[in-house]
């Protein structure tokens, strides 16, 4: 790999053992994927669930970095906490027993106080074309596809090393040739689809390829949910939607690679998948917000539910920042008056804490459905279930 003089000095240990190890890790990672050089990044996003006892290597790293007094070279945000502060349990303590200490270490390094899987809603907002060092599959898909920034789908340790050095290896989705579409997805649909369901099916079909979709009347929240589900059921790190996403708007059909596959998705395909993902017909908990909800999504749910009382325990999950913005609006009172609760944790982590995994959960999130036992239903069906209008049985 071609290294700068500064990088060579770090690699030789002149800046100390922490930066030496961090840079060595990035160089070896890049060499595996054929990277020719390291490039500067503008920010990092850390996928680590704070305090997870199943990550002893990260605990050792954070302890050593904090003791050495090293600071991050670029801003770094972090994924949500695994549960709400103050709502712990013996099982949660066993799985996340050093959460408070982990957060202290991270804040010592210069972590941005964010705790969300949607950092682009104000905490860490990249621009089109910027190079990032992000983990968190849904955030990677959003940054690449909806913003037009560039990041690979990295791991927690790689992101920590990138934040410490301000560097990432140049390969994969950082390069123009790898951002071209490799699957042309034709949509033969009778109506606008549930975007999370569509993303789930696309991920199953294309794996880690780059799909190019027909135009749909999708807003940025729709694209967020589509990308998150595709990243979960497949490994999609980038998708294009003709005349909608930045690179597809700029390049049109030229966003496709010279050679590409073709795929058609129909309304019946989506109905079949929806039927497959409906595992429970009588939920005891409805979770909306995986990834975390945008302000526009929270507002829409509040408008639909205003004046009603919920028949099923319902949680809306969003970032602390978006929650603060939402609390300044009259709709916050309307939503909470229904009996709904607004939370900030990671529902994926929460469901993995016993006995939460045995709950009968309904969600409109393809991502949450993919990784847990939760049943999927489109937003309109979830709304009916919230109000006790027939549940999800069909």
C-alpha positions, 0 to 999 in steps of 0.5 A: 500500500502507498503510504504518506510520510506521516502514515509511515511514521505512525506505522513505525510507532513514532506517534505511540503504540495506539496510533501504530496499532490503529494504522496497522489494522487499517493497512492490513484490512485494506490490503485484504481488499486490494486498497492502494492507499488510505484516504482521509475521512470527514467522520465516523459512526461507531456501531458498538452497543455501549457496554456489551460484554460480548466484545472484550476486545473493544473493552480492552481497546477503549481502556488503553486508548483512554489511559493514553489520553488519545483523542479522535481525529474526526467526529464520531457518533454512536449507535443507540444504547441497548436499553433506556437508562434507568430501565435496567435488569439483571439480564441487561446488566449481564449483557451490558455490564460496563455500559456507563464505563464504556460511555465514559471512555468514549466521551473522553475520546471525544465522542459526539453525544448522539446514541442513534442509528440515524446520525444524519438527522443532525448529529453527523450530517455528511455531504454528497461526495464526502468520504466516511468511515461508518459502520451500522448497515442502515446508516451506510445504506442511507449515506451512500444512497440517499446522501451520495456520500461514500463509505464501506460497510465496516466493522466496529473495530475498523471504525474506531481505528478510522476515527483515531487516525482520520483514515480509511482504506480506499476500496469498494464503494469509495470507488466510482466503478463499484458504485455502478448498478449491477441489478436493474430492478423493474417494479411492476406494482399496482400501488405505492409499496411499503418501502421496508417490505420492498427493501426486504425483498430486494435484499433477499434477491440481490444480496450485496449487489448494487440495485437500480430501481424504477422511480417511486414517489419516495421521500427520504424516510421511505428511502431510509427504511428501504435501505435498512431492510435491504441491508439486513435481508441482503448486504446492500450498502448502496442502491439507486432509484432513477430520478430520485437518489443523487447519483441516479439523478445525475447519471440517469440510466448511465448509473448502471454498469456495462453488464448488469442483471435484470429483476422484476418485482410485482405486487404479488411478490410483495404480498407473498413476502408479507404473508411469510413475515406475519408470524404472530396475529395478536401482538402484545407490543408494537414497535415502530422505529428501526431504524430510528424515526425521522421527525416527519415520521413521528409527526405523521404517526401523531397526526394519524393517532390524535384523539385515539386511545391505543389498544396495544402497548406501542413504542415509537423509537427515535433519536434523542435529538429528534425527540427533543425537536418533536417535544417542542411541537403540539403533536408531542402531547397528542401522541403521548395522550394516546398512551404511546411511549417514545423511546431512544434505545436500539430495539434489536438490542432490547429484544435480545435481552431476556425475557424480551425475546419471547414478547409477541411483537409487531413492527413495520420494520423489515430490519427488526423482523429480519433479526428477531422473532417480531412479525412484520406488517405494513404501517396501515396494518400496524395502525389498525392493530394499535387501535384494536381494529381487527389486529393483524389476522387476515 
